[in-house]
Amino acid sequence: MSEKFDAIVVGAGPSGNAAAYTLAKSGLKVLQMERGEYAGSKNVQGAILYADALEKMIPDFRDDAPLERHIIEQRMWVMDDDSFVGTHYRSDGFNKEPFNRYTIIRAQFDKWFSAKVQEAGALVICETTVTDLLRDESNRVVGVQVDRDGGSIYADVVILADGVNSLLARKAGFHPELEPKNVALAVKEIHFMPQETLQERFNIGEEEGVVIELFGKITQGMMGTGFLYTNKESIAVGVGCMLSDFKEQKTTPYALLEQMKNHPSIKPLLAGGEMKEYTAHLIPEGGYKTIPKLYGDGWLIVGDSGMFVNAVHREGSNLAMTTGRIAAETVIDLVKEGKAMTAANLSIYRSRLDGSFVMKDLKKYQEMPEIFDANRQFFTIYPELVNRSAHHMLHVDGVDKKTKEREIFSSFRAKRSLFGLMGDAYKLWRAFR
Amino acid sequence: MIVKVEEKLFQNRYRVDAERPHIRIVKPDVCEYECKTQQCTVCCPAGCYTLEGNGKVVLITDGCLECGTCRIICDDFRNVHWKYPRGGYGILFKFG
C-alpha cells in the first residue's frame, strides 16, 4: 500500500473509533488499523456507556446501536464476609428519554461503532497489528509499520488509540512502562439467564437495568472494587484491584472473583446462569499525575493510552471518546488552516482537553489514588465496622439501644483511634471536594 | 478455595498462533534463582505461568487474555518479553 493518508488511527476501541469517525466525517482520508478479527474482538469493559460523549458525535445513536438496558437504579454495597450495608438509588426520572447511561456488550457495540466509522468513509483494516511508527530524518512520525508484507503506510498524522498497554507509544519512547501502582487488573464473567428471570430478580422492567458497585471485604484488603451490571439477558460480574496490591499477595484474580461470586448476597443473583466468557483487562487508574505527553511531531495519544480514566466515578470510555473526538477536531482544524502537524500546532489538543470535563475531572481527583493507597482502612476496617454496627443495632436481644450505641462507638475506637477517625473523615472530604 | 482457571478459559474463543508465542520469559534462570516471589504464577488471570516442583517457571501462552499484567508486575527484573499476537490471532472475545 503506497498511498498516503491524511490520518492513521491505531486501534478501534472507543477513542480510536471516535477519532476515526470524526475525521472521516469531515471528509479527510482516514485509515484505521485494528489487530482484532473485527473491532471489539480484543476489547473488554464492564460495560456502561454514558450517552453524552457518543451523542456529541452521533446524536441519533439510539436508533440502531446495540444497547442492553438503560440504568434506573444504582446500588452501592459495602461488604463484610457474609453481609453488606448498602444504599440504593432508584428513580423513575431515569426512565425519561433520552436515557443517560446504558449497559452494553463491547464486542457488539464496538462492531456497530466501527460500521459507523466505515459509513463515514474511513478505511478500516482488521487483523493487522501495527508494530512500529515510521519516522523521517527529523524524527517526525510519518506513518506506521504493520505485521503484513509490504507494510509501510504513510500519513500526515498518526493517532495512537492503542489502549492501556500502548506498546507502540512505549516503544517510541513517548511514555515509560506502566507502574503496578497506576494500573488495576479487572477480571469479569458474563452469565446468561432468561430475561424474565433477570427482571424479576432485580425488580426491573423490560428495558430497565441495575448497577451494583461493591466495596470492602470482597477485595481482601486490596485497593479495588467489584461490580455487577444487568444486560438484556445476561449479568456481567467482575472485580478489579491495583496491580501493586495483586503483586503483594497470594490470591489469584480468578479465585478473588470466585469468592466474590459466592458471597451470600451475590450468589442468589447469579443462580442458574450460564457462564459464557471469562475476560481480563487492565485499567489505567493513576489519574491526572500519570498522564503522559499527549502530542508531538506527527502524533497524538487518546484514550486509555493517555491514562484517561476517572477511577472514582468509574468513567473511562466516555473520556476515551471525548479525547478521540477532540484529537480529531484538532487535526481537522489544522488541515483547514493549512497548518502542518507539528508538535507546536498539535499542542492545541492539550489545551482543548484542559478546558474540557476530561482534564477538569481528572485534576479534581488527582490526590485520590495516593490517599486510598496510603489509607487501607477504607477497604478493610471500615466496611467491617459498618456491617457489624448494623448487625448489632438490628439484632434484638434485650440490650438497650444506648448501650449498643456505646458499644459500637468503642468498637470503632478499638480499631481506629479518635484521631484516626477524624483524620479519615478529613482525608475523604479533601479527596472528594 | 481451589479454582480451576481452565474451566473458565474453556468458555473463551481463541485462534492460537501455533509455535509463535507472543510472550516469552527472557532469562528463565532469573525466575528460578533470583525472583523470590514469582508473582506471575499468582497474578496472571489466565494462569499462563506455572511454578514447577523444581522451582522453574513455565509459561504457556495459549490461554492468554492479552491483559499485560505479567509484563507490568515483573518490574523488579523486566524479564517478560511481551508483544501482541499477530493480527487476527490470540483471544477473540465474543462479548468482551
Interface residues (C-beta under 8 A of the other chain):
Chain A: R35 G36 E37 G40 S41 K42 N43 V44 Q45 A47 I105 R106 A107 Q108 D110 C126 E127 T128 T129 V146 D147 R148 V164 N165 L167 E177 L178 E179 P180 V183 L185 V187 E189 I190 S234 L243 F246 K247 Q249 K250 T251 T252 P253 Y254 A255 E258 Q259 N262 M275 K276 E277 Y278 T279 A280 H281 L282
Chain B: M1 V3 V5 K8 L9 Q11 N12 R15 T37 Q39 V42 C43 P45 A46 G47 L65 E66 C67 G68 T69 R71 I72 I73 D75 W82 K83 Y84 P85 R86 G87 G88 G90 I91 L92 F93 K94 F95 G96
